[in-house]
């Protein structure tokens, strides 16, 4: 078993919300655009249903807000979403810092 590969898969599939918030932190975007950018920037495709389910959950949790424009539903990050994203980033930084080997 390839443990690093397993970790990568779990991080990607179980934390799509994080990648979406990262992308929305710079500008508002619509659903298909988010899926495409997740692939371009982070190197994996999320399923259609999965991406929209995550967006629905983020909207329900008030981390993103949706607005219809030109027959597309655009999403933007809210202040609550920015706070959640920064907490997640801080946690990941601390996790990476703590995984650095101690000097001998």
N, C-alpha and C positions, 0 to 999 in steps of 0.2 A: 504494500500500500504506500502511496506517495502522500505523506502527511502534509507537505507544503501545498500540494495541489488540492487536497481536501480542505485545508484552511482557506485557500483562495476561493474555492467554490462556495463555502459557507458564508464568507464575508460578502461576496457578491450577491448571492441569492437572498440572504436573510437581512441585508442592510441596504436594500435598494433605496429606502427613504433617505439615507444619508447622501447617496450620490445625487439624487434628485434635488435635495436641498442645496447641495454644493452648486449645482448648475443654476438653480433659481436665485442664488445669492448675488449673481451679477446682473441678471435681467429676467423679465417674464418670458415664458415660453409655452408652447402648446405640446400636447401629449406625444405625438409622433416625433416631434423635434427633440423632446427629452430622451426618448428611446434611442434615437440616432446618436445624440451627443454622449449618452452613457457608453455606447459602443465605441465612439471615436476617442473619447477622453479616458475611459476606464477599461476598455478592451473586452466588454462582454455585452451580449444582447439580453434584454429582459423580455419575457413573453408579453404580448399585447395585453392580455387580461391582467397579468401580474402588475404591469406598470400602471394601468388605470385603477386597479384596486388599491395600490399604494397611494396614488394621487387622491383617490376618494378618502382613504383613511387620514391622509395628511390634512385634507380640507376639513374633514369632520373634527379633527383634533385642533383646528384653527392654526396649523403651522403654515398652510398656504391658503390663498384666496383665489377663487376662479372667477373669470369674467368672459362672457361671450363677445367676440370681435370677429367680424367678417366670417361668420359660420364656423369659427374655431373657438375652442375653449382654451383660454390662456390662463396660466397659473403664475402667481407671484408669491414670493416668500413674505410672511408677516413678521412683525417684530418678535412674536413668540417663536416663530420658526427660526429666526436668526439666533435667538437665545439658545434654543435646543441644538442647533448646528454648532454653535461655539462650545457648548458643553460636551458634545460628542467629539469635537476636534481636540479639546483639552484632555479628555479621557484617552483618546488614541495616542496623543503625544506622550502622556504619562506612561501608558502601556509600553510604547516603543522604548522610551527612556529606561524603564525598569527592566527591559529585556537585554540591555547592553551588558556584556560581561564585565565583571569587576576586574580591575587590574590585579595581577598576581603579586 
